[in-house]
Amino acid sequence: MLATKRFDYVPFEKVHLHPSVANHRPLNEAKVAHYAEDILRNGLLEPIVVWERNPGEFYLVGGFHRHHAIRRIRSQNPGYFDRVDVRVVHGELDEIQALNLKLNADRLDARITDYFDAIIFMANANWDKGRIARFLDKNVAWIEDILRFAPGMDSRVRRLLEAGQISWAKAKAIGKAVLAAAPGQERATLDAALAALKTNGSARPPKLLTYRTAVQRLKARTDPFQVAGDDVLALLQVLRGKSAPPEAIARVRAAFPGLLDD
């Protein structure tokens, strides 16, 4: 049964990578650099999560960017962070893999597609829907929708959903139409639904600035911004919708240099 055993302070070199427990997003070098600077200045404020498979045998489960940042610090500063704070968890391999996926998905900038692989993995590991829902702090109906539509979702629909160009409701509607299609007509039904998105303008144009992009760029910046309340309001306008007034965009460019694409 998955559980936190204790919080500990262990030698950094004893924390290893497990071939079946990985970081499911590409390593963001800007994020690593930000963490390295912050940890060097303030210390490791949030413990990394490790699995103790056997006594004294630790494998990384959560905190891959922080782990990489500490490795970078140690390469430049011998003797630094010989020991690190960890949250030690215990469980079967499938539970550890599920926790690893959950930690990757449970972020402020998470999209619904970030949960797809975690939920499908847990279902394939014979977790019932109630257990998955409790583990992810979601309701069963939400889990059922993902298990119904995500496994067979066409890659084009998934890309639109990931980019925020269609809603989850629209993606489900396309999935329902494909499932209801006559045998042999599934592909034609899908192509027609995607064509209708373009014709009706239902596929939303990419946002000028997404929440995810804003978080990544703000975390990577080390110099403070000097902003006023109106600057923050302008930033919220840009983040909130598909478009923003030109004056709001101009204010964000001036107050938050580098946040918006040129």
Protein Blocks (a to p, Z undefined) as FASTA:
>chain_A
ZZdfbdcdddfklpccdfkbccfbdcdfklmmmmmmmmmmnopfbccddddfbghiacdf
bhplmmmmmmmmmmmmghiakbccdddddddfklmmmmmmmmmmmcfkbcfklmmmmmmm
mmmnopafklmmmmnopafklmmmmmmmmmmpcfklmmmmmnopacfklmmmmmmmmmmp
cehilmmmmmmmmmmmmmnomaccddfbdfklmmmmmmmpmbdcdddfklmmmmmmmmmm
mbdcfklmmmmmmmmghkacZZ
